[in-house]
Amino acid sequence: MDERLVELVLRAVDLVPPGQLAAYGDIGEVVGIGPRQVGAVMSRYGDGVAWWRVCNAVGDFAPDLLERARPHWHAEGITLKPNGRGARIADHRADLDLLAQRWRVAVADIDGHG
C-alpha cells in the first residue's frame, strides 16, 4: 500500500476529536479517496490512531470491533444506539469542514500537499 496514502489517512483520523465520530466516507472525502480505501488503510495500519472514532455511515462496527470500541466510547461519552450495534453518528459526527481545514495544515509537510 502507498505509504503516502496511509499517512494522509492516519493524519485525518488523528484529527477526529475525542467524543466525536467520522464515517469512513467522511475521512475519504477529506483525503480525496473512497471509503473502502480508508477501511483498507485502517484495517492494516489503524492500531496506532484512535480507530474507534471511525465507523461506517450508520455508526456501526463489526461485532468484534464494537467490543473493542465500547470502552473508548464510554470514556469519551459516545453513547450506543438502542440496538447496541454502534452509535448514532448524527449525534457525535465531527465537524467535517473543521476536520478538513485542520487536515490540510497537518499534511502540509507531505509531498504534494504543501
TILUM-278688 format. One line per field, with one value per atom (N, C-alpha, C): x negated, y, z; residue in one letter; atom name; residue number from 1. Coordinates in Angstrom, 3 decimals, always signed. Layout:
# TILUM-278688
px c(X, ...) .
py c(Y, ...) .
pz c(Z, ...) .
aa c(a, ...) .
at c(CA, ...) .
i c(NUM, ...) .
***
This chain:
# TILUM-278688
px c(-0.851, +0.000, -0.894, -0.449, -1.180, -1.361, -2.622, -2.912, -2.379, -2.425, -1.933, -0.433, +0.304, +1.746, +2.058, +1.320, +1.511, +1.337, +0.290, +0.029, +1.135, +1.633, +2.712, +3.965, +4.305, +5.494, +5.294, +4.162, +3.937, +3.898, +3.374, +3.385, +4.808, +5.649, +7.052, +7.738, +7.524, +8.139, +7.641, +6.362, +5.791, +6.474, +7.068, +7.679, +9.143, +9.747, +11.130, +11.087, +11.775, +11.674, +12.285, +11.788, +12.403, +13.896, +14.681, +16.122, +16.862, +16.133, +16.755, +16.412, +17.215, +17.045, +16.975, +16.350, +16.373, +16.584, +17.332, +17.526, +16.325, +16.142, +15.078, +15.201, +16.422, +16.650, +16.291, +16.482, +16.095, +14.580, +13.850, +12.386, +11.962, +12.623, +12.314, +12.542, +13.613, +13.904, +12.805, +12.334, +11.258, +9.975, +9.640, +8.378, +8.462, +9.668, +9.835, +9.791, +10.254, +10.311, +11.664, +11.922, +13.182, +13.172, +14.368, +14.466, +13.821, +13.851, +13.224, +11.715, +11.139, +9.698, +9.363, +10.196, +9.993, +10.070, +11.069, +11.207, +10.003, +9.458, +8.273, +7.078, +6.886, +5.793, +6.008, +7.221, +7.494, +7.312, +7.712, +7.602, +6.150, +5.275, +3.866, +2.999, +3.326, +2.422, +3.082, +4.333, +5.078, +4.883, +4.135, +3.990, +3.296, +2.501, +1.762, +2.504, +3.733, +4.554, +5.877, +6.701, +7.995, +9.010, +8.795, +9.609, +11.076, +11.370, +12.755, +13.574, +12.942, +13.659, +14.054, +13.756, +14.103, +14.964, +16.184, +17.150, +17.801, +18.763, +19.454, +20.473, +21.142, +22.009, +23.189, +23.559, +24.675, +24.200, +22.882, +22.344, +22.051, +22.048, +21.850, +20.430, +20.067, +18.828, +19.192, +18.264, +18.396, +18.381, +19.062, +19.175, +17.842, +16.796, +15.516, +14.909, +15.033, +14.529, +15.375, +16.675, +17.555, +17.174, +16.889, +16.496, +15.216, +14.284, +13.034, +13.261, +14.242, +14.508, +15.284, +16.120, +17.013, +16.309, +15.198, +14.558, +14.076, +13.586, +13.143, +14.341, +15.433, +16.630, +17.163, +17.196, +17.686, +16.828, +15.513, +14.600, +14.764, +15.157, +15.283, +16.716, +17.659, +19.044, +19.836, +19.376, +20.119, +21.124, +22.396, +23.453, +23.839, +24.214, +24.653, +26.087, +26.393, +27.776, +28.553, +29.875, +30.667, +30.414, +30.079, +29.831, +28.446, +27.603, +26.296, +25.234, +25.535, +24.590, +23.640, +23.840, +22.991, +23.526, +23.119, +23.544, +24.370, +25.235, +25.944, +24.929, +24.413, +23.340, +23.782, +25.049, +25.537, +25.368, +25.408, +25.250, +23.791, +22.877, +21.463, +20.546, +21.119, +20.293, +19.383, +18.131, +17.152, +17.543, +17.133, +17.328, +16.378, +16.934, +16.105, +15.378, +15.963, +15.261, +14.029, +14.195, +13.067, +12.017, +12.472, +11.554, +10.728, +11.376, +10.666, +9.657, +10.041, +9.115, +7.890, +8.117, +7.015, +6.138, +6.763, +6.021, +5.084, +5.557, +4.703, +3.435, +3.568, +2.396, +1.514, +2.139, +1.403, +0.619, +1.042, +0.353, -0.503, -0.674, -1.436, -2.877, -3.415, -4.796, -4.936, -3.832, -3.864, -3.916, -4.820, -4.969, -3.626, -3.386, -2.146, -1.020, -1.235, -0.177, -0.621, -1.761, -2.260, -1.941) .
py c(-1.184, +0.000, +1.244, +2.267, +3.526, +4.174, +4.320, +4.876, +6.297, +7.055, +8.435, +8.448, +7.583, +7.488, +7.066, +6.097, +5.651, +6.827, +7.595, +8.740, +9.786, +10.039, +11.019, +10.596, +9.318, +8.805, +8.852, +8.370, +8.313, +9.700, +10.668, +12.034, +12.567, +12.237, +12.669, +12.033, +10.746, +10.050, +10.641, +10.963, +11.565, +12.870, +13.541, +14.848, +14.780, +13.592, +13.462, +13.629, +14.634, +14.921, +13.820, +13.684, +12.750, +13.044, +11.978, +12.123, +12.352, +12.354, +12.562, +11.408, +11.273, +10.196, +10.750, +9.984, +10.245, +8.905, +8.909, +7.698, +7.508, +6.282, +6.019, +6.969, +7.210, +8.125, +9.560, +9.968, +11.319, +11.491, +10.514, +10.568, +10.526, +9.690, +9.615, +10.931, +11.622, +12.922, +13.929, +13.920, +14.828, +14.520, +13.240, +12.820, +12.788, +12.581, +12.501, +11.085, +10.127, +8.723, +8.150, +6.909, +6.270, +5.655, +5.403, +4.828, +3.447, +2.666, +1.336, +1.431, +2.435, +2.654, +3.056, +3.904, +4.288, +3.041, +2.203, +0.969, +0.057, -0.029, -0.864, -0.329, +0.978, +1.580, +1.314, +1.546, +1.380, -0.069, -1.016, -2.420, -2.865, -2.266, -2.665, -1.804, -0.518, +0.423, +1.262, +1.028, +1.905, +1.710, +0.707, +0.452, +1.575, +2.390, +3.449, +4.766, +4.810, +6.023, +5.678, +6.674, +6.467, +5.875, +4.624, +3.928, +3.867, +3.881, +3.774, +5.016, +6.053, +7.266, +7.229, +6.130, +5.983, +4.735, +4.923, +3.829, +3.866, +2.977, +3.023, +4.164, +4.338, +5.510, +5.586, +4.473, +4.492, +4.359, +4.444, +4.424, +3.053, +2.041, +0.671, +0.176, -0.846, -1.599, -3.067, -3.851, -5.304, -5.662, -6.761, -7.099, -7.147, -7.709, -7.794, -6.412, -5.520, -4.157, -3.370, -3.600, -2.887, -3.193, -4.440, -4.803, -4.088, -3.933, -3.220, -1.717, -1.197, +0.247, +0.712, -0.147, +0.268, +0.979, +0.451, +1.168, +2.566, +2.695, +4.012, +4.952, +4.454, +5.275, +5.706, +4.773, +5.098, +6.207, +6.076, +7.071, +8.439, +8.461, +9.714, +10.244, +9.521, +9.985, +9.711, +8.784, +8.393, +7.327, +7.597, +6.689, +5.698, +4.507, +3.458, +3.693, +3.215, +3.200, +2.174, +2.287, +1.316, -0.139, -0.389, -1.769, -2.262, -1.371, -1.750, -2.021, -1.829, -2.178, -1.053, +0.108, +1.240, +2.498, +3.636, +4.935, +5.653, +6.552, +7.418, +8.442, +8.212, +9.065, +10.522, +10.774, +12.156, +12.889, +12.164, +12.775, +13.073, +12.437, +12.528, +12.884, +13.226, +13.458, +14.663, +14.488, +15.577, +16.643, +17.865, +18.968, +18.714, +18.303, +17.877, +19.034, +20.222, +21.383, +21.708, +21.703, +21.962, +20.859, +19.620, +18.495, +18.667, +19.041, +19.234, +20.373, +21.457, +22.586, +22.167, +21.476, +21.037, +20.013, +19.154, +18.137, +18.783, +19.809, +20.480, +21.033, +21.559, +22.046, +20.867, +19.798, +18.642, +17.896, +17.991, +17.258, +18.173, +19.411, +20.370, +19.924, +19.099, +18.637, +17.405, +16.861, +15.681, +16.145, +15.571, +15.946, +15.970, +17.054, +17.190, +17.814, +18.091, +18.689, +19.968, +20.503, +21.680, +22.968) .
pz c(+0.000, +0.000, +0.000, -0.662, -0.789, +0.589, +1.017, +2.348, +2.502, +1.432, +1.473, +1.753, +1.072, +1.277, +2.711, +3.203, +4.587, +5.541, +5.350, +6.233, +6.127, +4.926, +4.747, +5.512, +5.418, +6.114, +7.626, +8.098, +9.543, +10.170, +9.454, +9.992, +10.087, +9.125, +9.200, +10.406, +10.606, +11.740, +13.055, +13.118, +14.330, +14.711, +13.750, +13.993, +14.422, +14.398, +14.875, +16.396, +16.931, +18.368, +19.242, +20.466, +21.413, +21.557, +21.641, +21.796, +20.495, +19.390, +18.086, +17.158, +16.102, +15.134, +13.725, +12.858, +11.422, +10.735, +9.659, +8.869, +7.943, +7.482, +6.513, +5.324, +4.879, +3.764, +4.093, +5.346, +5.772, +5.658, +6.170, +6.085, +4.620, +3.836, +2.415, +1.703, +2.071, +1.462, +1.788, +3.006, +3.413, +2.633, +2.528, +1.916, +0.388, -0.148, -1.593, -2.129, -1.311, -1.717, -1.310, -1.671, -1.333, +0.057, +0.600, +1.945, +2.064, +1.001, +1.078, +1.195, +0.530, +0.672, +2.107, +2.691, +4.093, +4.972, +4.739, +5.508, +5.366, +4.154, +3.933, +4.714, +4.693, +5.465, +6.947, +7.428, +8.855, +9.297, +8.463, +8.868, +8.978, +8.190, +8.211, +9.130, +9.227, +9.887, +10.987, +11.293, +12.186, +13.668, +14.083, +15.523, +16.279, +15.598, +16.273, +16.393, +15.885, +15.968, +16.650, +16.877, +17.554, +16.569, +16.188, +15.184, +15.574, +16.876, +17.348, +17.015, +16.523, +16.119, +14.646, +13.957, +12.540, +12.392, +11.918, +11.813, +10.432, +10.216, +8.927, +8.921, +7.814, +7.608, +8.570, +9.184, +10.137, +11.586, +11.795, +13.149, +13.714, +12.861, +13.332, +13.083, +13.846, +13.684, +13.549, +13.029, +13.118, +14.608, +14.999, +16.427, +17.179, +16.581, +17.294, +17.519, +16.542, +16.714, +17.704, +17.689, +18.613, +20.058, +20.345, +21.711, +22.121, +21.192, +21.484, +21.583, +20.846, +20.831, +22.061, +22.608, +23.707, +24.861, +25.383, +26.498, +26.099, +24.877, +24.396, +24.277, +23.697, +23.533, +24.892, +25.830, +27.172, +27.791, +27.681, +28.256, +27.601, +26.322, +25.585, +25.532, +26.151, +26.179, +24.918, +24.103, +22.901, +23.319, +23.087, +23.541, +22.451, +22.894, +21.977, +21.532, +20.333, +19.856, +20.680, +20.712, +21.477, +21.076, +19.794, +19.372, +19.793, +20.325, +20.834, +19.794, +18.519, +17.449, +17.073, +17.621, +17.272, +17.913, +17.376, +17.896, +16.840, +17.293, +16.334, +15.848, +14.661, +14.158, +14.078, +13.812, +13.732, +15.066, +16.168, +17.491, +17.841, +17.138, +17.512, +16.342, +15.193, +13.999, +14.188, +13.811, +13.846, +12.825, +13.075, +12.130, +10.959, +9.829, +8.710, +8.043, +8.048, +7.492, +8.331, +9.637, +10.530, +10.406, +10.323, +10.161, +8.887, +7.792, +6.523, +6.620, +7.280, +7.450, +8.257, +9.346, +10.202, +9.484, +8.671, +7.929, +6.910, +6.205, +5.216, +5.873, +7.068, +7.804, +8.225, +8.700, +9.223, +8.151, +6.889, +5.817, +4.946, +5.352, +4.542, +4.318, +5.209, +5.065, +4.175, +3.697, +2.834, +1.382, +0.604, -0.804, -1.510, -2.241, -2.989, -2.203, -0.912, -0.088, +0.611, +0.228, +0.911, +0.243) .
aa c(m, m, m, d, d, d, e, e, e, r, r, r, l, l, l, v, v, v, e, e, e, l, l, l, v, v, v, l, l, l, r, r, r, a, a, a, v, v, v, d, d, d, l, l, l, v, v, v, p, p, p, p, p, p, g, g, g, q, q, q, l, l, l, a, a, a, a, a, a, y, y, y, g, g, g, d, d, d, i, i, i, g, g, g, e, e, e, v, v, v, v, v, v, g, g, g, i, i, i, g, g, g, p, p, p, r, r, r, q, q, q, v, v, v, g, g, g, a, a, a, v, v, v, m, m, m, s, s, s, r, r, r, y, y, y, g, g, g, d, d, d, g, g, g, v, v, v, a, a, a, w, w, w, w, w, w, r, r, r, v, v, v, c, c, c, n, n, n, a, a, a, v, v, v, g, g, g, d, d, d, f, f, f, a, a, a, p, p, p, d, d, d, l, l, l, l, l, l, e, e, e, r, r, r, a, a, a, r, r, r, p, p, p, h, h, h, w, w, w, h, h, h, a, a, a, e, e, e, g, g, g, i, i, i, t, t, t, l, l, l, k, k, k, p, p, p, n, n, n, g, g, g, r, r, r, g, g, g, a, a, a, r, r, r, i, i, i, a, a, a, d, d, d, h, h, h, r, r, r, a, a, a, d, d, d, l, l, l, d, d, d, l, l, l, l, l, l, a, a, a, q, q, q, r, r, r, w, w, w, r, r, r, v, v, v, a, a, a, v, v, v, a, a, a, d, d, d, i, i, i, d, d, d, g, g, g, h, h, h, g, g, g) .
at c(N, CA, C, N, CA, C, N, CA, C, N, CA, C, N, CA, C, N, CA, C, N, CA, C, N, CA, C, N, CA, C, N, CA, C, N, CA, C, N, CA, C, N, CA, C, N, CA, C, N, CA, C, N, CA, C, N, CA, C, N, CA, C, N, CA, C, N, CA, C, N, CA, C, N, CA, C, N, CA, C, N, CA, C, N, CA, C, N, CA, C, N, CA, C, N, CA, C, N, CA, C, N, CA, C, N, CA, C, N, CA, C, N, CA, C, N, CA, C, N, CA, C, N, CA, C, N, CA, C, N, CA, C, N, CA, C, N, CA, C, N, CA, C, N, CA, C, N, CA, C, N, CA, C, N, CA, C, N, CA, C, N, CA, C, N, CA, C, N, CA, C, N, CA, C, N, CA, C, N, CA, C, N, CA, C, N, CA, C, N, CA, C, N, CA, C, N, CA, C, N, CA, C, N, CA, C, N, CA, C, N, CA, C, N, CA, C, N, CA, C, N, CA, C, N, CA, C, N, CA, C, N, CA, C, N, CA, C, N, CA, C, N, CA, C, N, CA, C, N, CA, C, N, CA, C, N, CA, C, N, CA, C, N, CA, C, N, CA, C, N, CA, C, N, CA, C, N, CA, C, N, CA, C, N, CA, C, N, CA, C, N, CA, C, N, CA, C, N, CA, C, N, CA, C, N, CA, C, N, CA, C, N, CA, C, N, CA, C, N, CA, C, N, CA, C, N, CA, C, N, CA, C, N, CA, C, N, CA, C, N, CA, C, N, CA, C, N, CA, C, N, CA, C, N, CA, C, N, CA, C, N, CA, C, N, CA, C, N, CA, C, N, CA, C, N, CA, C, N, CA, C, N, CA, C, N, CA, C, N, CA, C, N, CA, C, N, CA, C) .
i c(1, 1, 1, 2, 2, 2, 3, 3, 3, 4, 4, 4, 5, 5, 5, 6, 6, 6, 7, 7, 7, 8, 8, 8, 9, 9, 9, 10, 10, 10, 11, 11, 11, 12, 12, 12, 13, 13, 13, 14, 14, 14, 15, 15, 15, 16, 16, 16, 17, 17, 17, 18, 18, 18, 19, 19, 19, 20, 20, 20, 21, 21, 21, 22, 22, 22, 23, 23, 23, 24, 24, 24, 25, 25, 25, 26, 26, 26, 27, 27, 27, 28, 28, 28, 29, 29, 29, 30, 30, 30, 31, 31, 31, 32, 32, 32, 33, 33, 33, 34, 34, 34, 35, 35, 35, 36, 36, 36, 37, 37, 37, 38, 38, 38, 39, 39, 39, 40, 40, 40, 41, 41, 41, 42, 42, 42, 43, 43, 43, 44, 44, 44, 45, 45, 45, 46, 46, 46, 47, 47, 47, 48, 48, 48, 49, 49, 49, 50, 50, 50, 51, 51, 51, 52, 52, 52, 53, 53, 53, 54, 54, 54, 55, 55, 55, 56, 56, 56, 57, 57, 57, 58, 58, 58, 59, 59, 59, 60, 60, 60, 61, 61, 61, 62, 62, 62, 63, 63, 63, 64, 64, 64, 65, 65, 65, 66, 66, 66, 67, 67, 67, 68, 68, 68, 69, 69, 69, 70, 70, 70, 71, 71, 71, 72, 72, 72, 73, 73, 73, 74, 74, 74, 75, 75, 75, 76, 76, 76, 77, 77, 77, 78, 78, 78, 79, 79, 79, 80, 80, 80, 81, 81, 81, 82, 82, 82, 83, 83, 83, 84, 84, 84, 85, 85, 85, 86, 86, 86, 87, 87, 87, 88, 88, 88, 89, 89, 89, 90, 90, 90, 91, 91, 91, 92, 92, 92, 93, 93, 93, 94, 94, 94, 95, 95, 95, 96, 96, 96, 97, 97, 97, 98, 98, 98, 99, 99, 99, 100, 100, 100, 101, 101, 101, 102, 102, 102, 103, 103, 103, 104, 104, 104, 105, 105, 105, 106, 106, 106, 107, 107, 107, 108, 108, 108, 109, 109, 109, 110, 110, 110, 111, 111, 111, 112, 112, 112, 113, 113, 113, 114, 114, 114) .
***
